[in-house]
Amino acid sequence: MADIKVEHLSKEFGIGPDKVVALEDVNLEASGHVFVSIVGPSGCGKSTFLNVLTGIESPTHGTVSITNDGR
């Protein structure tokens, strides 16, 4: 069983006037045997969130913690 904790997650691309804020202050906590869906319109940050969650992208701010108790 895994525990996932996301705290104050933000992800920005670019700098200055070209900066795009893909995620801003996202919080999530899920543990145990749960099913979680991430839904929203195109361009709202779903893929970016999953990329940060899996380590493909690094967060600009905030933390992602995934723990596993060995089961």
A tleap script that builds the chain and sets N, CA, C and O, in Angstrom:
source leaprc.protein.ff14SB
mol = sequence {
  NMET ALA ASP ILE LYS VAL GLU HIE LEU SER
  LYS GLU PHE GLY ILE GLY PRO ASP LYS VAL
  VAL ALA LEU GLU ASP VAL ASN LEU GLU ALA
  SER GLY HIE VAL PHE VAL SER ILE VAL GLY
  PRO SER GLY CYS GLY LYS SER THR PHE LEU
  ASN VAL LEU THR GLY ILE GLU SER PRO THR
  HIE GLY THR VAL SER ILE THR ASN ASP GLY
  CARG
}
set mol.1.N position { 0.852 -1.175 0.000 }
set mol.1.CA position { 0.000 0.000 0.000 }
set mol.1.C position { 0.896 1.236 0.000 }
set mol.1.O position { 1.845 1.317 0.779 }
set mol.2.N position { 0.602 2.172 -0.851 }
set mol.2.CA position { 1.399 3.393 -0.958 }
set mol.2.C position { 0.631 4.583 -0.401 }
set mol.2.O position { -0.598 4.632 -0.438 }
set mol.3.N position { 1.386 5.530 0.112 }
set mol.3.CA position { 0.836 6.800 0.559 }
set mol.3.C position { 1.412 7.888 -0.335 }
set mol.3.O position { 2.618 7.928 -0.578 }
set mol.4.N position { 0.556 8.758 -0.818 }
set mol.4.CA position { 0.984 9.867 -1.665 }
set mol.4.C position { 0.579 11.159 -0.972 }
set mol.4.O position { -0.571 11.332 -0.571 }
set mol.5.N position { 1.547 12.063 -0.839 }
set mol.5.CA position { 1.263 13.357 -0.229 }
set mol.5.C position { 1.910 14.444 -1.081 }
set mol.5.O position { 3.120 14.438 -1.308 }
set mol.6.N position { 1.088 15.367 -1.544 }
set mol.6.CA position { 1.532 16.494 -2.350 }
set mol.6.C position { 1.180 17.755 -1.570 }
set mol.6.O position { 0.029 17.954 -1.182 }
set mol.7.N position { 2.179 18.602 -1.342 }
set mol.7.CA position { 1.951 19.814 -0.554 }
set mol.7.C position { 2.417 21.056 -1.299 }
set mol.7.O position { 3.585 21.167 -1.668 }
set mol.8.N position { 1.504 21.979 -1.514 }
set mol.8.CA position { 1.782 23.295 -2.099 }
set mol.8.C position { 2.607 23.190 -3.384 }
set mol.8.O position { 3.563 23.940 -3.583 }
set mol.9.N position { 2.230 22.263 -4.236 }
set mol.9.CA position { 2.953 22.004 -5.472 }
set mol.9.C position { 2.661 23.068 -6.515 }
set mol.9.O position { 1.503 23.377 -6.799 }
set mol.10.N position { 3.715 23.618 -7.078 }
set mol.10.CA position { 3.602 24.569 -8.184 }
set mol.10.C position { 4.616 24.189 -9.247 }
set mol.10.O position { 5.701 23.697 -8.936 }
set mol.11.N position { 4.261 24.417 -10.492 }
set mol.11.CA position { 5.169 24.165 -11.613 }
set mol.11.C position { 5.023 25.290 -12.617 }
set mol.11.O position { 3.930 25.579 -13.105 }
set mol.12.N position { 6.156 25.919 -12.914 }
set mol.12.CA position { 6.190 27.016 -13.875 }
set mol.12.C position { 7.166 26.667 -14.983 }
set mol.12.O position { 8.179 26.006 -14.752 }
set mol.13.N position { 6.854 27.114 -16.181 }
set mol.13.CA position { 7.731 26.954 -17.329 }
set mol.13.C position { 8.084 28.338 -17.847 }
set mol.13.O position { 7.215 29.205 -17.939 }
set mol.14.N position { 9.347 28.553 -18.187 }
set mol.14.CA position { 9.782 29.837 -18.714 }
set mol.14.C position { 10.014 30.851 -17.618 }
set mol.14.O position { 9.832 30.570 -16.433 }
set mol.15.N position { 10.429 32.061 -18.048 }
set mol.15.CA position { 10.681 33.152 -17.104 }
set mol.15.C position { 10.147 34.462 -17.676 }
set mol.15.O position { 9.866 34.573 -18.869 }
set mol.16.N position { 10.019 35.431 -16.809 }
set mol.16.CA position { 9.583 36.760 -17.226 }
set mol.16.C position { 8.208 36.761 -17.858 }
set mol.16.O position { 7.313 36.048 -17.405 }
set mol.17.N position { 8.033 37.557 -18.901 }
set mol.17.CA position { 6.700 37.671 -19.521 }
set mol.17.C position { 6.257 36.403 -20.250 }
set mol.17.O position { 5.077 36.242 -20.562 }
set mol.18.N position { 7.212 35.502 -20.520 }
set mol.18.CA position { 6.876 34.241 -21.194 }
set mol.18.C position { 6.546 33.114 -20.219 }
set mol.18.O position { 6.288 31.988 -20.644 }
set mol.19.N position { 6.552 33.400 -18.924 }
set mol.19.CA position { 6.313 32.373 -17.898 }
set mol.19.C position { 4.888 31.835 -17.985 }
set mol.19.O position { 3.926 32.589 -18.126 }
set mol.20.N position { 4.782 30.514 -17.897 }
set mol.20.CA position { 3.483 29.841 -17.872 }
set mol.20.C position { 3.371 29.096 -16.550 }
set mol.20.O position { 4.226 28.271 -16.225 }
set mol.21.N position { 2.332 29.380 -15.795 }
set mol.21.CA position { 2.079 28.683 -14.531 }
set mol.21.C position { 1.172 27.500 -14.847 }
set mol.21.O position { -0.017 27.672 -15.117 }
set mol.22.N position { 1.747 26.292 -14.812 }
set mol.22.CA position { 0.986 25.084 -15.141 }
set mol.22.C position { 0.243 24.539 -13.924 }
set mol.22.O position { -0.871 24.030 -14.052 }
set mol.23.N position { 0.853 24.644 -12.752 }
set mol.23.CA position { 0.238 24.191 -11.493 }
set mol.23.C position { 0.491 25.247 -10.429 }
set mol.23.O position { 1.573 25.830 -10.373 }
set mol.24.N position { -0.505 25.494 -9.587 }
set mol.24.CA position { -0.345 26.488 -8.533 }
set mol.24.C position { -0.992 26.006 -7.241 }
set mol.24.O position { -2.207 25.823 -7.171 }
set mol.25.N position { -0.165 25.805 -6.223 }
set mol.25.CA position { -0.599 25.442 -4.868 }
set mol.25.C position { -1.524 24.229 -4.847 }
set mol.25.O position { -2.625 24.288 -4.299 }
set mol.26.N position { -1.070 23.128 -5.449 }
set mol.26.CA position { -1.842 21.883 -5.481 }
set mol.26.C position { -1.534 21.072 -4.234 }
set mol.26.O position { -0.369 20.893 -3.877 }
set mol.27.N position { -2.572 20.582 -3.571 }
set mol.27.CA position { -2.433 19.729 -2.392 }
set mol.27.C position { -3.255 18.464 -2.604 }
set mol.27.O position { -4.381 18.521 -3.098 }
set mol.28.N position { -2.680 17.316 -2.225 }
set mol.28.CA position { -3.369 16.037 -2.380 }
set mol.28.C position { -2.808 15.066 -1.363 }
set mol.28.O position { -1.603 15.042 -1.112 }
set mol.29.N position { -3.675 14.275 -0.784 }
set mol.29.CA position { -3.242 13.205 0.104 }
set mol.29.C position { -4.104 11.984 -0.178 }
set mol.29.O position { -5.331 12.052 -0.111 }
set mol.30.N position { -3.456 10.862 -0.496 }
set mol.30.CA position { -4.178 9.622 -0.780 }
set mol.30.C position { -3.383 8.471 -0.173 }
set mol.30.O position { -2.163 8.394 -0.319 }
set mol.31.N position { -4.093 7.585 0.504 }
set mol.31.CA position { -3.419 6.423 1.073 }
set mol.31.C position { -4.370 5.241 1.041 }
set mol.31.O position { -5.587 5.389 0.940 }
set mol.32.N position { -3.775 4.073 1.129 }
set mol.32.CA position { -4.598 2.876 1.118 }
set mol.32.C position { -4.964 2.471 -0.291 }
set mol.32.O position { -4.319 2.871 -1.261 }
set mol.33.N position { -5.992 1.683 -0.386 }
set mol.33.CA position { -6.447 1.175 -1.674 }
set mol.33.C position { -7.566 2.068 -2.199 }
set mol.33.O position { -8.750 1.782 -2.020 }
set mol.34.N position { -7.159 3.161 -2.854 }
set mol.34.CA position { -8.123 4.116 -3.383 }
set mol.34.C position { -7.894 4.286 -4.882 }
set mol.34.O position { -6.802 4.026 -5.386 }
set mol.35.N position { -8.911 4.715 -5.569 }
set mol.35.CA position { -8.837 5.026 -6.990 }
set mol.35.C position { -9.023 6.528 -7.118 }
set mol.35.O position { -10.013 7.081 -6.638 }
set mol.36.N position { -8.078 7.182 -7.762 }
set mol.36.CA position { -8.132 8.634 -7.912 }
set mol.36.C position { -8.150 8.971 -9.394 }
set mol.36.O position { -7.352 8.439 -10.167 }
set mol.37.N position { -9.055 9.853 -9.790 }
set mol.37.CA position { -9.116 10.343 -11.169 }
set mol.37.C position { -8.746 11.813 -11.181 }
set mol.37.O position { -9.108 12.571 -10.281 }
set mol.38.N position { -8.023 12.198 -12.210 }
set mol.38.CA position { -7.687 13.600 -12.405 }
set mol.38.C position { -8.375 14.030 -13.696 }
set mol.38.O position { -8.060 13.537 -14.780 }
set mol.39.N position { -9.311 14.948 -13.561 }
set mol.39.CA position { -10.101 15.374 -14.718 }
set mol.39.C position { -10.028 16.888 -14.862 }
set mol.39.O position { -9.801 17.609 -13.891 }
set mol.40.N position { -10.220 17.348 -16.075 }
set mol.40.CA position { -10.240 18.779 -16.348 }
set mol.40.C position { -10.075 19.017 -17.832 }
set mol.40.O position { -9.788 18.091 -18.590 }
set mol.41.N position { -10.257 20.255 -18.246 }
set mol.41.CA position { -10.154 20.568 -19.670 }
set mol.41.C position { -8.711 20.500 -20.168 }
set mol.41.O position { -7.762 20.493 -19.385 }
set mol.42.N position { -8.581 20.451 -21.457 }
set mol.42.CA position { -7.263 20.434 -22.090 }
set mol.42.C position { -6.460 21.657 -21.651 }
set mol.42.O position { -6.961 22.781 -21.653 }
set mol.43.N position { -5.206 21.412 -21.275 }
set mol.43.CA position { -4.329 22.516 -20.903 }
set mol.43.C position { -4.391 22.952 -19.462 }
set mol.43.O position { -3.794 23.968 -19.106 }
set mol.44.N position { -5.103 22.210 -18.608 }
set mol.44.CA position { -5.248 22.649 -17.217 }
set mol.44.C position { -4.149 22.116 -16.292 }
set mol.44.O position { -4.104 22.500 -15.123 }
set mol.45.N position { -3.251 21.232 -16.787 }
set mol.45.CA position { -2.124 20.783 -15.973 }
set mol.45.C position { -2.164 19.332 -15.543 }
set mol.45.O position { -1.352 18.920 -14.714 }
set mol.46.N position { -3.083 18.544 -16.078 }
set mol.46.CA position { -3.191 17.129 -15.674 }
set mol.46.C position { -1.904 16.359 -15.963 }
set mol.46.O position { -1.376 15.684 -15.079 }
set mol.47.N position { -1.406 16.453 -17.168 }
set mol.47.CA position { -0.183 15.733 -17.538 }
set mol.47.C position { 1.024 16.272 -16.791 }
set mol.47.O position { 1.895 15.501 -16.387 }
set mol.48.N position { 1.088 17.571 -16.604 }
set mol.48.CA position { 2.180 18.162 -15.840 }
set mol.48.C position { 2.170 17.635 -14.416 }
set mol.48.O position { 3.224 17.310 -13.868 }
set mol.49.N position { 0.996 17.548 -13.810 }
set mol.49.CA position { 0.887 17.022 -12.452 }
set mol.49.C position { 1.408 15.584 -12.390 }
set mol.49.O position { 2.181 15.245 -11.494 }
set mol.50.N position { 0.993 14.747 -13.327 }
set mol.50.CA position { 1.457 13.356 -13.343 }
set mol.50.C position { 2.955 13.270 -13.617 }
set mol.50.O position { 3.633 12.412 -13.052 }
set mol.51.N position { 3.480 14.139 -14.470 }
set mol.51.CA position { 4.915 14.151 -14.727 }
set mol.51.C position { 5.716 14.528 -13.489 }
set mol.51.O position { 6.786 13.966 -13.253 }
set mol.52.N position { 5.221 15.460 -12.704 }
set mol.52.CA position { 5.890 15.823 -11.448 }
set mol.52.C position { 5.752 14.688 -10.439 }
set mol.52.O position { 6.709 14.350 -9.742 }
set mol.53.N position { 4.575 14.108 -10.363 }
set mol.53.CA position { 4.323 13.016 -9.423 }
set mol.53.C position { 5.254 11.826 -9.677 }
set mol.53.O position { 5.707 11.183 -8.730 }
set mol.54.N position { 5.539 11.533 -10.938 }
set mol.54.CA position { 6.376 10.379 -11.290 }
set mol.54.C position { 7.863 10.720 -11.393 }
set mol.54.O position { 8.685 9.830 -11.612 }
set mol.55.N position { 8.213 11.987 -11.238 }
set mol.55.CA position { 9.618 12.372 -11.267 }
set mol.55.C position { 10.142 12.745 -12.637 }
set mol.55.O position { 11.334 13.024 -12.775 }
set mol.56.N position { 9.303 12.761 -13.647 }
set mol.56.CA position { 9.738 13.168 -14.991 }
set mol.56.C position { 10.076 14.660 -14.997 }
set mol.56.O position { 11.052 15.075 -15.622 }
set mol.57.N position { 9.275 15.456 -14.308 }
set mol.57.CA position { 9.510 16.895 -14.146 }
set mol.57.C position { 9.778 17.179 -12.675 }
set mol.57.O position { 9.309 16.449 -11.802 }
set mol.58.N position { 10.524 18.228 -12.404 }
set mol.58.CA position { 10.750 18.674 -11.024 }
set mol.58.C position { 9.779 19.798 -10.701 }
set mol.58.O position { 9.481 20.622 -11.566 }
set mol.59.N position { 9.281 19.844 -9.469 }
set mol.59.CA position { 8.388 20.948 -9.109 }
set mol.59.C position { 9.164 22.253 -8.984 }
set mol.59.O position { 10.342 22.243 -8.627 }
set mol.60.N position { 8.519 23.363 -9.272 }
set mol.60.CA position { 9.117 24.672 -9.039 }
set mol.60.C position { 9.081 24.982 -7.550 }
set mol.60.O position { 10.044 25.502 -6.987 }
set mol.61.N position { 7.960 24.656 -6.920 }
set mol.61.CA position { 7.780 24.846 -5.472 }
set mol.61.C position { 6.990 23.655 -4.941 }
set mol.61.O position { 6.292 22.979 -5.697 }
set mol.62.N position { 7.101 23.404 -3.646 }
set mol.62.CA position { 6.312 22.366 -2.999 }
set mol.62.C position { 7.020 21.019 -2.960 }
set mol.62.O position { 8.157 20.874 -3.411 }
set mol.63.N position { 6.313 20.043 -2.408 }
set mol.63.CA position { 6.902 18.720 -2.217 }
set mol.63.C position { 5.945 17.604 -2.666 }
set mol.63.O position { 4.723 17.743 -2.621 }
set mol.64.N position { 6.553 16.502 -3.098 }
set mol.64.CA position { 5.826 15.278 -3.434 }
set mol.64.C position { 6.483 14.166 -2.642 }
set mol.64.O position { 7.699 13.986 -2.709 }
set mol.65.N position { 5.688 13.424 -1.895 }
set mol.65.CA position { 6.203 12.318 -1.097 }
set mol.65.C position { 5.374 11.061 -1.401 }
set mol.65.O position { 4.150 11.055 -1.271 }
set mol.66.N position { 6.078 10.003 -1.809 }
set mol.66.CA position { 5.420 8.719 -2.059 }
set mol.66.C position { 6.141 7.682 -1.215 }
set mol.66.O position { 7.341 7.459 -1.377 }
set mol.67.N position { 5.405 7.053 -0.317 }
set mol.67.CA position { 5.985 6.025 0.544 }
set mol.67.C position { 5.261 4.709 0.319 }
set mol.67.O position { 4.098 4.686 -0.084 }
set mol.68.N position { 5.952 3.628 0.580 }
set mol.68.CA position { 5.389 2.299 0.382 }
set mol.68.C position { 5.738 1.468 1.612 }
set mol.68.O position { 6.898 1.437 2.024 }
set mol.69.N position { 4.757 0.798 2.202 }
set mol.69.CA position { 5.022 0.020 3.412 }
set mol.69.C position { 5.509 -1.399 3.119 }
set mol.69.O position { 5.629 -2.209 4.039 }
set mol.70.N position { 5.788 -1.707 1.862 }
set mol.70.CA position { 6.390 -2.992 1.523 }
set mol.70.C position { 5.428 -4.090 1.122 }
set mol.70.O position { 5.863 -5.206 0.837 }
set mol.71.N position { 4.176 -3.819 1.092 }
set mol.71.CA position { 3.208 -4.861 0.676 }
set mol.71.C position { 3.085 -4.923 -0.806 }
set mol.71.O position { 2.322 -5.735 -1.329 }
savepdb mol mol.pdb
quit
